[in-house]
């Protein structure tokens, strides 16, 4: 059974890779500019391994790094997110992980 996405997420299917665009409540600052949406690409096993290595065995930091890499933004931008927005990004990551 396929998961139903909430209204604040939009799935884009493009052959080999899915993407989910997440509408944020507060937005995330990247280079001084506030982004109201972020698009996460579908992670690979290699993405997960790299995030774990970069997170130095800290599972919370590994997840931040993974989300940042998938959204192509700096990890600092994700760390600065308000928890309501971060929860939405976590939900998108869970969806993409299957």
N, CA, C and O atoms as a printed pandas DataFrame, in Angstrom:
     atom_number atom_name residue_name chain_id  residue_number  x_coord  y_coord  z_coord
0              1         N          UNK        A               1    0.838   -1.171    0.000
1              2        CA          UNK        A               1    0.000    0.000    0.000
2              3         C          UNK        A               1    0.892    1.246    0.000
3              4         O          UNK        A               1    1.830    1.342    0.792
4              5         N          UNK        A               2    0.600    2.182   -0.877
5              6        CA          UNK        A               2    1.399    3.387   -1.018
6              7         C          UNK        A               2    1.013    4.414    0.042
7              8         O          UNK        A               2   -0.162    4.598    0.357
8              9         N          UNK        A               3    2.037    5.079    0.584
9             10        CA          UNK        A               3    1.802    6.109    1.589
10            11         C          UNK        A               3    1.181    7.334    0.932
11            12         O          UNK        A               3    1.538    7.701   -0.188
12            13         N          UNK        A               4    0.248    7.962    1.641
13            14        CA          UNK        A               4   -0.355    9.198    1.171
14            15         C          UNK        A               4    0.432   10.369    1.761
15            16         O          UNK        A               4    0.696   10.415    2.962
16            17         N          UNK        A               5    0.796   11.305    0.901
17            18        CA          UNK        A               5    1.558   12.470    1.351
18            19         C          UNK        A               5    0.640   13.552    1.894
19            20         O          UNK        A               5   -0.470   13.735    1.396
20            21         N          UNK        A               6    1.101   14.275    2.923
21            22        CA          UNK        A               6    0.332   15.416    3.402
22            23         C          UNK        A               6    0.341   16.534    2.360
23            24         O          UNK        A               6    1.146   16.513    1.429
24            25         N          UNK        A               7   -0.546   17.500    2.516
25            26        CA          UNK        A               7   -0.692   18.586    1.539
26            27         C          UNK        A               7    0.573   19.425    1.377
27            28         O          UNK        A               7    0.776   20.032    0.325
28            29         N          UNK        A               8    1.421   19.469    2.397
29            30        CA          UNK        A               8    2.629   20.289    2.318
30            31         C          UNK        A               8    3.801   19.584    1.627
31            32         O          UNK        A               8    4.914   20.110    1.606
32            33         N          UNK        A               9    3.556   18.397    1.064
33            34        CA          UNK        A               9    4.582   17.680    0.312
34            35         C          UNK        A               9    4.078   17.359   -1.087
35            36         O          UNK        A               9    2.904   17.053   -1.293
36            37         N          UNK        A              10    4.996   17.438   -2.035
37            38        CA          UNK        A              10    4.662   17.113   -3.416
38            39         C          UNK        A              10    5.710   16.141   -3.953
39            40         O          UNK        A              10    6.907   16.425   -3.915
40            41         N          UNK        A              11    5.255   15.001   -4.451
41            42        CA          UNK        A              11    6.132   13.978   -5.003
42            43         C          UNK        A              11    6.335   14.207   -6.489
43            44         O          UNK        A              11    5.380   14.425   -7.234
44            45         N          UNK        A              12    7.589   14.155   -6.911
45            46        CA          UNK        A              12    7.942   14.217   -8.326
46            47         C          UNK        A              12    8.661   12.915   -8.659
47            48         O          UNK        A              12    9.709   12.610   -8.090
48            49         N          UNK        A              13    8.092   12.160   -9.577
49            50        CA          UNK        A              13    8.711   10.910   -9.989
50            51         C          UNK        A              13    9.339   11.106  -11.350
51            52         O          UNK        A              13    8.682   11.520  -12.305
52            53         N          UNK        A              14   10.637   10.796  -11.424
53            54        CA          UNK        A              14   11.379   10.998  -12.654
54            55         C          UNK        A              14   12.224    9.763  -12.935
55            56         O          UNK        A              14   13.437    9.776  -12.725
56            57         N          UNK        A              15   11.596    8.715  -13.401
57            58        CA          UNK        A              15   12.338    7.513  -13.761
58            59         C          UNK        A              15   13.053    6.873  -12.589
59            60         O          UNK        A              15   12.431    6.212  -11.758
60            61         N          UNK        A              16   14.370    7.072  -12.524
61            62        CA          UNK        A              16   15.206    6.398  -11.540
62            63         C          UNK        A              16   15.195    7.030  -10.155
63            64         O          UNK        A              16   15.586    6.390   -9.179
64            65         N          UNK        A              17   14.749    8.286  -10.062
65            66        CA          UNK        A              17   14.867    8.988   -8.791
66            67         C          UNK        A              17   13.613    9.800   -8.482
67            68         O          UNK        A              17   13.124   10.563   -9.316
68            69         N          UNK        A              18   13.107    9.619   -7.271
69            70        CA          UNK        A              18   11.974   10.428   -6.812
70            71         C          UNK        A              18   12.510   11.650   -6.070
71            72         O          UNK        A              18   13.631   11.650   -5.563
72            73         N          UNK        A              19   11.685   12.683   -6.022
73            74        CA          UNK        A              19   11.980   13.899   -5.259
74            75         C          UNK        A              19   10.710   14.310   -4.535
75            76         O          UNK        A              19    9.603   14.131   -5.043
76            77         N          UNK        A              20   10.885   14.859   -3.348
77            78        CA          UNK        A              20    9.759   15.387   -2.593
78            79         C          UNK        A              20   10.045   16.850   -2.273
79            80         O          UNK        A              20   11.075   17.176   -1.683
80            81         N          UNK        A              21    9.129   17.724   -2.667
81            82        CA          UNK        A              21    9.229   19.141   -2.332
82            83         C          UNK        A              21    8.371   19.392   -1.102
83            84         O          UNK        A              21    7.194   19.035   -1.062
84            85         N          UNK        A              22    8.983   20.014   -0.103
85            86        CA          UNK        A              22    8.335   20.261    1.186
86            87         C          UNK        A              22    8.111   21.764    1.345
87            88         O          UNK        A              22    9.046   22.557    1.232
88            89         N          UNK        A              23    6.869   22.142    1.608
89            90        CA          UNK        A              23    6.552   23.531    1.937
90            91         C          UNK        A              23    6.773   23.706    3.432
91            92         O          UNK        A              23    6.219   22.967    4.246
92            93         N          UNK        A              24    7.589   24.691    3.781
93            94        CA          UNK        A              24    7.966   24.918    5.167
94            95         C          UNK        A              24    7.093   26.002    5.800
95            96         O          UNK        A              24    6.545   26.854    5.101
96            97         N          UNK        A              25    6.971   25.963    7.108
97            98        CA          UNK        A              25    6.169   26.953    7.832
98            99         C          UNK        A              25    6.946   28.249    8.067
99           100         O          UNK        A              25    6.433   29.338    7.809
100          101         N          UNK        A              26    8.153   28.135    8.544
101          102        CA          UNK        A              26    8.977   29.300    8.881
102          103         C          UNK        A              26   10.029   29.570    7.802
103          104         O          UNK        A              26   10.471   30.706    7.631
104          105         N          UNK        A              27   10.416   28.549    7.097
105          106        CA          UNK        A              27   11.453   28.693    6.084
106          107         C          UNK        A              27   12.837   28.449    6.653
107          108         O          UNK        A              27   13.040   28.433    7.867
108          109         N          UNK        A              28   13.783   28.261    5.747
109          110        CA          UNK        A              28   15.166   27.994    6.116
110          111         C          UNK        A              28   16.047   29.016    5.408
111          112         O          UNK        A              28   15.894   29.266    4.212
112          113         N          UNK        A              29   16.972   29.601    6.164
113          114        CA          UNK        A              29   17.880   30.591    5.586
114          115         C          UNK        A              29   19.095   29.907    4.971
115          116         O          UNK        A              29   19.779   29.110    5.614
116          117         N          UNK        A              30   19.341   30.243    3.705
117          118        CA          UNK        A              30   20.516   29.765    2.984
118          119         C          UNK        A              30   21.180   30.993    2.376
119          120         O          UNK        A              30   20.597   31.678    1.535
120          121         N          UNK        A              31   22.397   31.260    2.810
121          122        CA          UNK        A              31   23.141   32.427    2.328
122          123         C          UNK        A              31   22.327   33.719    2.480
123          124         O          UNK        A              31   22.318   34.564    1.585
124          125         N          UNK        A              32   21.649   33.859    3.615
125          126        CA          UNK        A              32   20.895   35.068    3.908
126          127         C          UNK        A              32   19.521   35.146    3.270
127          128         O          UNK        A              32   18.766   36.081    3.538
128          129         N          UNK        A              33   19.189   34.187    2.436
129          130        CA          UNK        A              33   17.891   34.172    1.746
130          131         C          UNK        A              33   17.004   33.087    2.359
131          132         O          UNK        A              33   17.446   31.956    2.560
132          133         N          UNK        A              34   15.747   33.441    2.655
133          134        CA          UNK        A              34   14.823   32.469    3.242
134          135         C          UNK        A              34   14.148   31.654    2.151
135          136         O          UNK        A              34   13.568   32.201    1.213
136          137         N          UNK        A              35   14.233   30.339    2.291
137          138        CA          UNK        A              35   13.588   29.405    1.361
138          139         C          UNK        A              35   12.339   28.846    2.023
139          140         O          UNK        A              35   12.411   28.302    3.125
140          141         N          UNK        A              36   11.203   28.975    1.365
141          142        CA          UNK        A              36    9.939   28.478    1.898
142          143         C          UNK        A              36    9.663   27.039    1.476
143          144         O          UNK        A              36    8.761   26.395    2.011
144          145         N          UNK        A              37   10.431   26.539    0.528
145          146        CA          UNK        A              37   10.326   25.128    0.136
146          147         C          UNK        A              37   11.728   24.562   -0.004
147          148         O          UNK        A              37   12.681   25.281   -0.304
148          149         N          UNK        A              38   11.834   23.268    0.216
149          150        CA          UNK        A              38   13.063   22.523   -0.057
150          151         C          UNK        A              38   12.670   21.246   -0.777
151          152         O          UNK        A              38   11.646   20.634   -0.472
152          153         N          UNK        A              39   13.488   20.856   -1.727
153          154        CA          UNK        A              39   13.254   19.611   -2.454
154          155         C          UNK        A              39   14.350   18.620   -2.097
155          156         O          UNK        A              39   15.537   18.906   -2.251
156          157         N          UNK        A              40   13.941   17.458   -1.620
157          158        CA          UNK        A              40   14.865   16.390   -1.277
158          159         C          UNK        A              40   14.811   15.329   -2.367
159          160         O          UNK        A              40   13.735   14.877   -2.759
160          161         N          UNK        A              41   15.992   14.937   -2.854
161          162        CA          UNK        A              41   16.044   13.833   -3.813
162          163         C          UNK        A              41   16.081   12.519   -3.042
163          164         O          UNK        A              41   16.396   12.482   -1.852
164          165         N          UNK        A              42   15.755   11.459   -3.739
165          166        CA          UNK        A              42   15.750   10.139   -3.124
166          167         C          UNK        A              42   17.171    9.735   -2.735
167          168         O          UNK        A              42   18.078    9.811   -3.564
168          169         N          UNK        A              43   17.381    9.306   -1.482
169          170        CA          UNK        A              43   18.735    8.954   -1.050
170          171         C          UNK        A              43   19.171    7.583   -1.564
171          172         O          UNK        A              43   18.360    6.685   -1.794
172          173         N          UNK        A              44   20.473    7.464   -1.732
173          174        CA          UNK        A              44   21.068    6.166   -2.075
174          175         C          UNK        A              44   21.704    5.582   -0.816
175          176         O          UNK        A              44   21.815    6.259    0.206
176          177         N          UNK        A              45   22.112    4.341   -0.897
177          178        CA          UNK        A              45   22.831    3.720    0.217
178          179         C          UNK        A              45   24.105    4.511    0.493
179          180         O          UNK        A              45   24.468    4.735    1.647
180          181         N          UNK        A              46   24.781    4.933   -0.578
181          182        CA          UNK        A              46   26.003    5.723   -0.425
182          183         C          UNK        A              46   25.766    7.041    0.301
183          184         O          UNK        A              46   26.605    7.478    1.089
184          185         N          UNK        A              47   24.626    7.676    0.038
185          186        CA          UNK        A              47   24.279    8.913    0.753
186          187         C          UNK        A              47   24.182    8.652    2.254
187          188         O          UNK        A              47   24.673    9.441    3.060
188          189         N          UNK        A              48   23.551    7.547    2.620
189          190        CA          UNK        A              48   23.400    7.196    4.035
190          191         C          UNK        A              48   24.749    6.916    4.677
191          192         O          UNK        A              48   25.010    7.367    5.793
192          193         N          UNK        A              49   25.600    6.183    3.993
193          194        CA          UNK        A              49   26.928    5.857    4.530
194          195         C          UNK        A              49   27.748    7.128    4.718
195          196         O          UNK        A              49   28.369    7.318    5.764
196          197         N          UNK        A              50   27.754    7.992    3.719
197          198        CA          UNK        A              50   28.521    9.243    3.797
198          199         C          UNK        A              50   28.027   10.120    4.944
199          200         O          UNK        A              50   28.831   10.708    5.666
200          201         N          UNK        A              51   26.716   10.210    5.113
201          202        CA          UNK        A              51   26.163   11.034    6.194
202          203         C          UNK        A              51   26.560   10.476    7.557
203          204         O          UNK        A              51   26.870   11.235    8.475
204          205         N          UNK        A              52   26.550    9.159    7.689
205          206        CA          UNK        A              52   26.954    8.544    8.962
206          207         C          UNK        A              52   28.416    8.831    9.264
207          208         O          UNK        A              52   28.775    9.143   10.400
208          209         N          UNK        A              53   29.264    8.722    8.235
209          210        CA          UNK        A              53   30.693    8.982    8.429
210          211         C          UNK        A              53   30.932   10.444    8.789
211          212         O          UNK        A              53   31.718   10.745    9.688
212          213         N          UNK        A              54   30.260   11.348    8.093
213          214        CA          UNK        A              54   30.439   12.777    8.355
214          215         C          UNK        A              54   29.849   13.176    9.703
215          216         O          UNK        A              54   30.327   14.118   10.337
216          217         N          UNK        A              55   28.817   12.467   10.142
217          218        CA          UNK        A              55   28.176   12.757   11.422
218          219         C          UNK        A              55   28.918   12.190   12.601
219          220         O          UNK        A              55   28.520   12.392   13.748
220          221         N          UNK        A              56   30.012   11.470   12.326
221          222        CA          UNK        A              56   30.877   10.925   13.377
222          223         C          UNK        A              56   30.082   10.136   14.428
223          224         O          UNK        A              56   30.245   10.329   15.633
224          225         N          UNK        A              57   29.233    9.257   13.936
225          226        CA          UNK        A              57   28.437    8.354   14.788
226          227         C          UNK        A              57   27.388    9.060   15.645
227          228         O          UNK        A              57   26.830    8.448   16.555
228          229         N          UNK        A              58   27.114   10.317   15.376
229          230        CA          UNK        A              58   26.045   11.051   16.050
230          231         C          UNK        A              58   24.822   10.953   15.140
231          232         O          UNK        A              58   24.791   11.581   14.082
232          233         N          UNK        A              59   23.816   10.173   15.537
233          234        CA          UNK        A              59   22.689    9.895   14.643
234          235         C          UNK        A              59   21.897   11.156   14.279
235          236         O          UNK        A              59   21.418   11.279   13.152
236          237         N          UNK        A              60   21.758   12.089   15.220
237          238        CA          UNK        A              60   21.031   13.322   14.917
238          239         C          UNK        A              60   21.788   14.152   13.878
239          240         O          UNK        A              60   21.189   14.670   12.935
240          241         N          UNK        A              61   23.110   14.276   14.056
241          242        CA          UNK        A              61   23.906   15.046   13.108
242          243         C          UNK        A              61   23.957   14.341   11.755
243          244         O          UNK        A              61   23.948   15.002   10.717
244          245         N          UNK        A              62   24.010   13.032   11.750
245          246        CA          UNK        A              62   24.008   12.278   10.498
246          247         C          UNK        A              62   22.737   12.549    9.701
247          248         O          UNK        A              62   22.783   12.688    8.479
248          249         N          UNK        A              63   21.609   12.622   10.392
249          250        CA          UNK        A              63   20.347   12.898    9.723
250          251         C          UNK        A              63   20.336   14.322    9.164
251          252         O          UNK        A              63   19.871   14.544    8.046
252          253         N          UNK        A              64   20.841   15.282    9.930
253          254        CA          UNK        A              64   20.928   16.670    9.457
254          255         C          UNK        A              64   21.778   16.733    8.186
255          256         O          UNK        A              64   21.397   17.375    7.208
256          257         N          UNK        A              65   22.915   16.072    8.211
257          258        CA          UNK        A              65   23.820   16.060    7.059
258          259         C          UNK        A              65   23.148   15.400    5.862
259          260         O          UNK        A              65   23.260   15.893    4.740
260          261         N          UNK        A              66   22.459   14.301    6.087
261          262        CA          UNK        A              66   21.776   13.609    4.992
262          263         C          UNK        A              66   20.710   14.503    4.362
263          264         O          UNK        A              66   20.657   14.635    3.139
264          265         N          UNK        A              67   19.870   15.113    5.181
265          266        CA          UNK        A              67   18.820   15.996    4.660
266          267         C          UNK        A              67   19.444   17.153    3.891
267          268         O          UNK        A              67   18.976   17.503    2.808
268          269         N          UNK        A              68   20.495   17.747    4.441
269          270        CA          UNK        A              68   21.167   18.864    3.768
270          271         C          UNK        A              68   21.711   18.436    2.415
271          272         O          UNK        A              68   21.548   19.151    1.427
272          273         N          UNK        A              69   22.354   17.281    2.360
273          274        CA          UNK        A              69   22.911   16.794    1.095
274          275         C          UNK        A              69   21.818   16.526    0.074
275          276         O          UNK        A              69   21.970   16.865   -1.100
276          277         N          UNK        A              70   20.733   15.931    0.502
277          278        CA          UNK        A              70   19.638   15.616   -0.416
278          279         C          UNK        A              70   18.962   16.880   -0.928
279          280         O          UNK        A              70   18.462   16.907   -2.053
280          281         N          UNK        A              71   18.944   17.933   -0.102
281          282        CA          UNK        A              71   18.320   19.201   -0.484
282          283         C          UNK        A              71   19.322   20.164   -1.130
283          284         O          UNK        A              71   18.948   21.233   -1.613
284          285         N          UNK        A              72   20.585   19.772   -1.132
285          286        CA          UNK        A              72   21.665   20.584   -1.708
286          287         C          UNK        A              72   21.767   21.959   -1.048
287          288         O          UNK        A              72   21.868   22.989   -1.715
288          289         N          UNK        A              73   21.736   21.934    0.298
289          290        CA          UNK        A              73   21.944   23.145    1.102
290          291         C          UNK        A              73   22.981   22.807    2.177
291          292         O          UNK        A              73   23.196   21.630    2.470
292          293         N          UNK        A              74   23.623   23.812    2.767
293          294        CA          UNK        A              74   24.584   23.540    3.836
294          295         C          UNK        A              74   23.896   22.949    5.078
295          296         O          UNK        A              74   22.740   23.256    5.370
296          297         N          UNK        A              75   24.626   22.105    5.789
297          298        CA          UNK        A              75   24.084   21.502    7.015
298          299         C          UNK        A              75   23.693   22.569    8.033
299          300         O          UNK        A              75   22.738   22.386    8.788
300          301         N          UNK        A              76   24.426   23.683    8.058
301          302        CA          UNK        A              76   24.091   24.775    8.985
302          303         C          UNK        A              76   22.684   25.305    8.754
303          304         O          UNK        A              76   22.001   25.702    9.698
304          305         N          UNK        A              77   22.248   25.312    7.489
305          306        CA          UNK        A              77   20.891   25.786    7.182
306          307         C          UNK        A              77   19.849   24.871    7.807
307          308         O          UNK        A              77   18.840   25.342    8.332
308          309         N          UNK        A              78   20.085   23.579    7.753
309          310        CA          UNK        A              78   19.146   22.612    8.347
310          311         C          UNK        A              78   19.190   22.721    9.871
311          312         O          UNK        A              78   18.153   22.638   10.528
312          313         N          UNK        A              79   20.375   22.904   10.429
313          314        CA          UNK        A              79   20.494   23.048   11.880
314          315         C          UNK        A              79   19.760   24.279   12.384
315          316         O          UNK        A              79   19.295   24.292   13.524
316          317         N          UNK        A              80   19.647   25.302   11.568
317          318        CA          UNK        A              80   18.953   26.521   11.956
318          319         C          UNK        A              80   17.446   26.457   11.794
319          320         O          UNK        A              80   16.737   27.398   12.152
320          321         N          UNK        A              81   16.955   25.346   11.254
321          322        CA          UNK        A              81   15.507   25.203   11.030
322          323         C          UNK        A              81   14.750   25.128   12.350
323          324         O          UNK        A              81   15.254   24.599   13.341
324          325         N          UNK        A              82   13.551   25.658   12.346
325          326        CA          UNK        A              82   12.649   25.483   13.483
326          327         C          UNK        A              82   12.162   24.030   13.470
327          328         O          UNK        A              82   12.086   23.404   12.412
328          329         N          UNK        A              83   11.842   23.514   14.624
329          330        CA          UNK        A              83   11.496   22.092   14.739
330          331         C          UNK        A              83   10.275   21.691   13.900
331          332         O          UNK        A              83   10.226   20.575   13.384
332          333         N          UNK        A              84    9.299   22.582   13.761
333          334        CA          UNK        A              84    8.138   22.241   12.930
334          335         C          UNK        A              84    8.564   21.989   11.493
335          336         O          UNK        A              84    8.069   21.061   10.854
336          337         N          UNK        A              85    9.489   22.817   10.973
337          338        CA          UNK        A              85    9.993   22.613    9.618
338          339         C          UNK        A              85   10.870   21.378    9.542
339          340         O          UNK        A              85   10.793   20.611    8.582
340          341         N          UNK        A              86   11.707   21.186   10.559
341          342        CA          UNK        A              86   12.578   20.011   10.566
342          343         C          UNK        A              86   11.760   18.725   10.599
343          344         O          UNK        A              86   12.121   17.741    9.953
344          345         N          UNK        A              87   10.666   18.728   11.346
345          346        CA          UNK        A              87    9.791   17.549   11.396
346          347         C          UNK        A              87    9.222   17.231   10.013
347          348         O          UNK        A              87    9.091   16.064    9.645
348          349         N          UNK        A              88    8.887   18.268    9.254
349          350        CA          UNK        A              88    8.394   18.059    7.891
350          351         C          UNK        A              88    9.487   17.451    7.009
351          352         O          UNK        A              88    9.218   16.565    6.198
352          353         N          UNK        A              89   10.712   17.931    7.175
353          354        CA          UNK        A              89   11.823   17.391    6.393
354          355         C          UNK        A              89   12.109   15.940    6.774
355          356         O          UNK        A              89   12.405   15.115    5.910
356          357         N          UNK        A              90   12.019   15.634    8.059
357          358        CA          UNK        A              90   12.184   14.249    8.513
358          359         C          UNK        A              90   11.104   13.349    7.912
359          360         O          UNK        A              90   11.382   12.221    7.503
360          361         N          UNK        A              91    9.898   13.846    7.864
361          362        CA          UNK        A              91    8.786   13.078    7.299
362          363         C          UNK        A              91    9.025   12.807    5.807
363          364         O          UNK        A              91    8.743   11.714    5.317
364          365         N          UNK        A              92    9.545   13.807    5.094
365          366        CA          UNK        A              92    9.861   13.623    3.676
366          367         C          UNK        A              92   10.971   12.584    3.506
367          368         O          UNK        A              92   10.910   11.740    2.611
368          369         N          UNK        A              93   11.979   12.652    4.370
369          370        CA          UNK        A              93   13.068   11.670    4.318
370          371         C          UNK        A              93   12.529   10.269    4.583
371          372         O          UNK        A              93   12.890    9.326    3.879
372          373         N          UNK        A              94   11.677   10.123    5.579
373          374        CA          UNK        A              94   11.060    8.821    5.866
374          375         C          UNK        A              94   10.303    8.299    4.664
375          376         O          UNK        A              94   10.392    7.114    4.344
376          377         N          UNK        A              95    9.556    9.167    3.989
377          378        CA          UNK        A              95    8.813    8.759    2.805
378          379         C          UNK        A              95    9.768    8.279    1.711
379          380         O          UNK        A              95    9.534    7.240    1.094
380          381         N          UNK        A              96   10.832    9.027    1.473
381          382        CA          UNK        A              96   11.787    8.655    0.432
382          383         C          UNK        A              96   12.566    7.383    0.756
383          384         O          UNK        A              96   13.018    6.669   -0.140
384          385         N          UNK        A              97   12.716    7.112    2.055
385          386        CA          UNK        A              97   13.398    5.876    2.474
386          387         C          UNK        A              97   12.507    4.653    2.318
387          388         O          UNK        A              97   12.981    3.519    2.384
388          389         N          UNK        A              98   11.211    4.889    2.110
389          390        CA          UNK        A              98   10.283    3.775    1.891
390          391         C          UNK        A              98    9.724    3.294    3.169
391          392         O          UNK        A              98    8.923    2.359    3.180
